[in-house]
Amino acid sequence: MSIDLLQVGADAFHKARVQYICNEATSSFGHSSYKLVSQLLQAGDTNVLRWLIQKQIGDVPVPLGQLLKDILQDMLCKQLTMDSSRSLELLLEGFVHLHRVCPSLAVRHLPFTKVIQCVHSLLYFLESRKGGPQVRGHVLCTLSLLLVHSDLWKDLSIATRWFSALLACADPAISCEKLRLAAAEALHIAGGDLVRRALQTTTPGLTKLAVSAILCGVDLLQDEDRGVRDLVSRFAVSSLNDPAERSLHSDWAILGLLKLLRDHFWSCEETFYSLLFRLPPYDLHAALSTLHDRSMTLYEEDEPNVFADPNFLCNLLCPLIQHLLSLMAQESSLCSVVRQWVANTAIPVKEQIERWHSWVNEQGSISVLSIRASACSRVHSAVLGLLVRSELLLKAHEMLLERGIHLKVCPGSLNKELSQLKTELELHGISGFSNVVTNIRLCQKHFLSNGDSVP
């Protein structure tokens, strides 16, 4: 028998022996095996990590899980000062997976300098985009665990860099499914803790970060991947301070997070501008201009990673933004924000409506381009964005007038043009946008019509 075959046999026997010892440690009388499992792990035996990664929730007793967690935490801090290696990848995966199967492990605080060194190493790993998607995902989740366990929210620079890395992983334009899943899990691990801290403090930087995290959750709850949506639903449960075992449908999770913004973060400018940013774009002229270059097709190719209907999100955002406008108009420090938004938005909105009128006059009642427009999702989205902003402008103007604040914008003129726009849209077969939802109860009825029950 060759030496190579003997080596393979020895490796297979050793792997089976380690698995047997680890399985014994999880049995009812396995306490005596804890020490041996610990020694194997500390000696760098990767078979222990491979065994751990295969376990499910409830498979690892809490005392054993606590012991493994403390060892892995120490090993990670040592390994992170070295170059990336296969053992580091397994350590990261094992550390993250252990917290999945044993979510209630106690926190053992490491020396602050050691934690900071680890955190900076992980941040550098993410920011330099080293490694593949799976490794970067484990790095992000490990960083999230350290952030929560070591209470590093007071260091806004670290918290901001962590969230920037999370956003990069959550962006469907540049990130694959594995990275978006990691972003969702990281938000579940640390996002709820961030939101609760922000509710307990008046630190502006932390409040802005919490608002951004909540809205990142809203975005991910519309991801095409159900695994992403399920993980972020758990973030919503944590942020809302509900029992951890509660399950939320993604639609209800979106509604819950938006209500959280409305009730507790309405006074943050970041909330107002971030919600506006999530309305559909309203450059109707640009959308109509592309019709010349489009071929006639019955169906348009779906955009990547588009799960939710923009109408659905608008039906949630419009009443929420109107509510924010009413609150902000009553606060002297925020009233100027509303005035500035009205001043900056009114003219572009009126220009877009006027350009639509010009386009309609050019095309007449029936034309090839008008047929294309009626079937173009980009035109539909721009129309929706334009109508929603027009309604919000009228509402903001009304609220400012109640406070005796007069602007150059004439609401009567805008109202007339908006009415004419809706009529022309109906004539050109672009209907279904005439009633913008202004009552949050209608959104709840929408959820019920999908077969979900009221939580």
Salt bridges, closest charged atoms under 4 A:
ASP45 OD2 - HIS14 NE2 2.56
ASP70 OD1 - ARG108 NE 3.27
ASP74 OD1 - ARG108 NH2 3.02
GLU89 OE1 - ARG86 NH1 3.28
GLU93 OE1 - HIS138 NE2 3.98
GLU127 OE2 - ARG161 NE 2.84
ASP151 OD1 - ARG197 NH1 2.30
GLU185 OE2 - ARG100 NE 2.65
ASP193 OD1 - ARG196 NH2 3.86
ASP193 OD1 - ARG197 NE 3.95
ASP219 OD2 - ARG278 NH2 2.86
ASP223 OD2 - ARG180 NE 2.64
GLU224 OE2 - ARG180 NH2 3.92
ASP230 OD2 - ARG226 NE 3.72
ASP242 OD2 - ARG246 NH1 2.37
ASP263 OD1 - ARG262 NE 2.96
GLU300 OE1 - ARG294 NH2 2.27
GLU391 OE2 - LYS422 NZ 3.07
GLU424 OE1 - HIS357 ND1 2.86
ASP452 OD2 - HIS249 ND1 3.55
